[in-house]
Amino acid sequence: MEGLTNKQIEAKIKQGKVNQSTHKNRNTISKIIFKNTFTIFNLVNLILAVLIISVGSYKNLLFVFIAIANTLISIINEVRAKRIVDKLRLVSEQQPTVIREGKTIQIPADELVEGDLLILSLGDQILVDSEVKEGEVEVNESFITGEQDNIKKQKGDKLISGSFIVSGTCKAEAIAVGTKSQLNKIETTAHSIKTTNSKLFTLMNNIVKYISFALIPIGALVLWSRFRINDGNTTIAITSTVASLINMIPEGLVLLTSTVLALATIRLSKKQVLVQDLYSIETLARTDCIALDKTGTLTTGRMKLKDLVPAKSYTKDALINALKLILSTDTAGNATSTALKEKLLKDTEYEPTEQINEIIPFSSDRKYSGIVTNKNTYLMGAPEFITKEKPNFSDEYRILAVTKNNKLLGYALLEDELRPNAKNIINYFYKNDIAVKIISGDNLRTVQKIAKQTGVKDYERATDLSTLKNPDYDQLVKDYTIFTRVKPNEKKNLIRALKKQGNTVAMTGDGVNDILAMKEADVSIAIGDGSDAARRSAKIVLLNSGYESVPSIMDEGRQSINNLERSTALFLAKTVYASILAVIFIFIPIQYPFSSPVEMSLLNFACIGFPGLILALEHNTARIKNRFIRNIIEYSVPVGFTISVSMLVISLLAHFGVFPSTDLSTIAIFVTFATDLALIYWISKPLNPLRSSLLLAIIGIIAGAFLIPFTHRFFDFVFLSPTGLIAALIAIVSSLVFYEILRRIMKLVSSRIFDQNDI
């Protein structure tokens, strides 16, 4: 079979019969720009800017530039992360093997054309609808049809795109490509990566949603009240309204979240980690149970043949001949057959001694492969699946039985190659309170031996699922650490049972038999040198096939969540007091403490944006304590109430003439700044050189803005009168004392309300 010629390929491309529209679940640069530009907060900022422009108070437009800067920073980081991820994805994606003009070559998936002759083997995903022309394979179509059983496909049978080859090899002709293929029509194909259930993202979106709903009616009422209080003075009414509303907007909060995760993706890319879903970093950081498939994770996936042991009444030559017969037809190239071929068929041209009539390809369900000749039937596989004889060997070996007409010929003893860092990785999991479960299709004693060597706790608590009838998976995951002879669907059921217990479960794997479990897990990790099917189904791919990258991914997630917790507290503290003040001053006809938006822009930068960004990017890999909501409430609510009460009191004092009303906004800025600084101090504890420098820098920004003549005028500061200065000092001290009292009360209250972990 020669395949298509170059002229035929050119003709197919001109006719549009090319696979350029394969289903891809990816962001484009235009989508990133659109998503970050057309947000509810940017819309609100635009409306407020129009109001400010309408009264000619142009210096109060500073908040617009801050909003633009936030948007640009987020876009730049996401685009940068996208480009890096796309480059890594090209390395990870399958390069289908085709025959063109008689030559076997590999090409990008989007260059496939209708009529191409593909070579498909174990682990390959079928990228385009095809028809088998030569050979025989077993296919898993569960992601398309929901049917878990493997389906045998022979010459003339159709292969549906999105399914996977689980055994055998064949040549197939592409009959439907691009938008016509099933891969593009069905959303549940294995290539599609389901959206990660991100607790962080959900929380941020809910904050945005509720504030957005409240902003419009509150804004309208505030504007009405400002007109009423200021005798219809449009300029004062609009500027004071905008000043009150700007603080209600936690602008930059969602942008900061995506930026932090995008930067984590960029850092991980330098370690050859492909993150296919930003929020999977967060999920992995929250993982408290990890399921490992022994082969490819604890071991390298490579094996060595240590010995051949014939059964009684048979010679070693008879055993070797049977193995050579079976191996001569093997094209799957799995670890077992590769190790045997290297020893038995290396550098030799083997001619079968019997006529081979049928090939029985290896299947992870059957646990064996074999051939049928004109004289005999030979099988090679797990002893308990093909013979009643029980091997009596040390558990240091992986045992492969060979039979002839259901009679045992002997055993091949193989051993796994351990990953050099496997023990350190297992220790990392235990040190971080992550339970380890081993789920493998291998022999129980072999897996236990590997588990013992790599430091897996309770490796004695192991069970062979092939010996169980109607297993209770919920009970099994409670009782055992190691599960062996596990079939693909059973792996999925074990992961589901672990999740039902309330665990956040990560699943790692490298083969087709791992895919169902990986899809069921909260987050899936594929080994780079594993099967293409596993890589395409995973949310995280270790391209260098080094499992040592997993702690780095977890640390990146921890840093993101821990730091965003502190930054979120800063943003929400502002939202709390701004919302309370906006509502209070609708009903109290006195001067609003903040006279212009430009003052709020200074506070937002010095006390929220700047420290929020620095704290969000700080190295912090402490364990996640699942107290995200509780902590931000403990931090933000006392500050919000303290500033609200303080602003109300000093506004009333100014209204009744205790100090000049011209001093009010400057006093309000200093009191708010002092209280915010106290919050930053508490969320920065324990102090280190970076956090101490941050506190000093914030003080320097405010002091500079007040003392430098140009900025003093620009931000509408005034030098306080004697009574105003005394009032400011009393207000600052009172606010700090009141804040400390509220902080302690809130800590006690939240400890009773949040008796369970939140996120």
Residue, then its C-alpha position, 0 to 999 in steps of 0.5 A: m500500500e503506497g498511500l497518496t501521491n504529492k499531487q493527490i495531496e495537493a488536490k485534496i487540500k485545494q478541495g478543502k479535504v484537509n484536517q485543519s479544523t480539528h476540535k481544539n479547546r484553546n484560547t486565541i489571542s483575540k479571545i484573551i484580549f476580548k475577555n480581559t477588555f470587555t469586563i463589567f468593571n471596565l464598563v463601570n469605569l468607562i461610565l464613571a470616566v464619562l461622568i467625570i469628563s462631562v464636568g471637566s474634572y480631568k485630573n480625577l480620571l487617574f482611576v481610568f489609567i489604573a484600570i487600563a494598566n490592570t487590563l494590559i498587564s493581564i492581557i500581556n501575561e496571558v498571551r505570553a503564557k498562551r504562546i509558551v503553552d502552545k509551543l509545549r503543546l506542539v511537542s506533546e501532541q500526536q504526530p500521526t504516522v502516514i504512508r505517502e508515496g510509499k514512505t512512512i512519515q510523521i506529519p502534524a495532525d492538521e495536515l492530514v487529508e482525506g484518503d491518507l493511509l494511517i498506521l495506528s497502534l497501541g495508545d494512538q488516538i484516532l484523529v480522523d474517521s477512518e476505515v481499516k484496510e489492513g490488520e486488526v485492532e481493538v478500540n475503546e470508544s467509551f468517550i463517544t458511545g459510553e460503552q466501556d467494552n473494547i471493540k474489535k475492528q477488522k478490514g472494512d470496519k470504521l474507526i471513529s475519531g476520538s476513540f483509542i487503540v487499546s491493542g493491535t496495529c492496523k493501516a486505515e484510510a482517512i474517510a472524514v477529516g476536519t469538520k466532517s469527522q466525529l471528533n469535531k461533532i462530539e463534545t465528549t471526545a477524549h481530546s476535549i479537556k473538561t473545565t476544572n472545578s476551580k473553587l478560587f475562580t468560582l469565589m472570585n466570579n461570585i464576588v464580581k457578580y454580586i458587587s455588579f448587581a449592587l453597583i447600579p442601584i447604589g450608584a443612582l441613589v448616591l448621585w441623587s443624594r449628592f445632588r440634594i446635599n450640594d444644592g444641585n452643584t453638578t461637579i461636586a455631586i458627580t466627583s463625590t459620587v464617583a469617589s464613593l463608587i470607585n472604592m466599591i469596585p475590586e478592580g484588578l481582583v479577577l485580573l490578578t488571579s488570572t495573572v498569578l496563575a498565568l505566571a505560574t504556568i510560565r514558570l512551570s513551562k521552564k521545567q518542561v511542564l505543560v499546563q493545559d488548564l490554568y486552574s488545574i494548578e490550583t486543584l493539584a495544590r489542594t490535592d490530598c490523595i494521589a493515585l499512581d500507576k506503578t509503571g511509568t510513575l514509580t518506575t521508568g516504564r522500561m524492563k529487563l529480562k532477568d531469566l527464562v525458567p522452563a516448566k517441567s517436561y519442557t526445555k528452555d529452547a521450547l520456551i524461547n521458540a514460543l516467545k520468538l513466535i509470539l514476539s515476531t508478530d508483536t508491533a505494539g512495542n510495550a515495555t514487556s515485549t521490548a525487553l524480551k525482543e532486546k534479549l531474544l530477537k536483537d540483531t537477528e532475522y527470525e523466521p517463524t517455525e510455524q505458519i501463523n494464522e491469527i494474531i491475538p493482540f495484547s489487551s489490558d483487559r485480557k492481560y495476555s497476547g498470543i498467536v494461533t498457528n497451523k499447529n498450536t495456540y501460544l499465549m503470553g501474559a499474566p500467569e493467573f489469566i492463562t494458567k492454573e499453575k502458580p509460580n513460585f518465585s521471589d517477589e522481586y520479579r515481574i512474572l510472565a507465563v507462556t503457554k502452548n495449547n493451554k499447557l504451561l511452557g515456562y516463565a519469563l522473569l522481568e524486573d522494573e527499572l525504578r525512577p531514581n527520584a521515586k523515593n523522594i517524591i513519595n516522601y514529599f507526598y507524605k510530608n505534605d499530608i497527601a495520601v498515596k494509593i497505587i493502582s496497577g494492572d500488574n502482579l500484586r507481589t511485584v507492585q508491593k516490592i516496588a512500593k516497598q522500595t520507594g517508601v510507600k507506607d502500608y504497602e502490606r495493605a494490598t489487594d488483587l482485584s482479579t480475585l474479587k467478585n462484585p467489589d465494594y469500591d467504597q470499602l476497598v479504598k478505605d481498607y487498602t493502599i495498593f490495588t493490583r490486576v486492576k482493569p481500566n473501568e475498575k481504576k475509574n471506579l476506585i478514583r470515583a470512590l476516593k472522591k466520594q470520601g471527600n478527597t481531592v484526587a490526582m491521578t497519574g498515568d502513562g497508558v491507555n488503561d489509565i485514561l478512564a481514571m484520569k478523566e474521573a480524577d479532579v486533576s490528571i497528570a500524564i508522563g511525557d513519554g507515555s501514550d499519546a492517548a494519556r497525554r491528550s486526556a491529561k490536564i498536566v503533562l510532564l514533557n520531560s517524563g520526570y516525576e520530580s516536577v510534581p512537587s514544583i507544580m504543587d508548590e506553584g499552586r500553593q504559592s498562588i492560593n496562599n498569596l491570593e488569599r492576602s491580596t483578596a483581603l486587601f481588595l475586599a476590605k476596600t469594597v466593604y467600607a466603600s459599600i457601607l459608606a455609600v449606603i450610609f451617606i444616601f440617608i445622612p445629608i452631610q459631606y462625603p469624607f472623600s471629595s474626589p476620585v483622585e484621592m481614592s486612586l492614590l489609596n487604591f494604588a498605595c494600599i491595595g494594588f501595589p502591596g497586593l501585587i507584591l504579596a501575590l508574587e512572593h515565594n510562599t509554598a506553605r501548606i494550604k489550610n483550606r481557610f480561604i474564605r474564613n481568612i479573608i473575612e477575618y482580615s477584610v470585615p474588621v477593616g471595612f467596619t473600622i473605616s466606615v465608623s471612622m469616616l462617619v464620625i469624622s464627617l459628623l465632627a466636620h459637619f458640626g464644626v469641630f474642625p474645618s470642613t476643608d480638613l475632612s478629606t485629608i483627615a479621611i485619607f490619613v485615617t484610611f491609610a493608617t487602618d489599611l497599613a495595619l491590615i497589611y501588617w497583619i497579613s504580612k506577618p511574620l515580617n521578613p526583609l521583603r514585607s518590611s520593605l513593602l510597609l516602608a515603601i507604602i509609608g513613603i508613597i503616602a508621605g511623598a504624595f503629601l509633602i511634594p508640592f506638585t503631588h500635594r496639590f494634585f491629590d487635593f491635600v491640605f495642611l491641617s489646621p491645629t484642630g484638624l491635626i488633633a482630630a486626625l491624631i485622635a481619629i487614627v489612634s481610635s481607629l487602630v484600637f477599634y480595628e484591633i478589638l474588631r479583629r479579635i472579635m471577628k477571629l472568635v466569631s469566625s472560628r465558630i461559624f467556620d467549624q469546617n474547612d471552606i476552600 
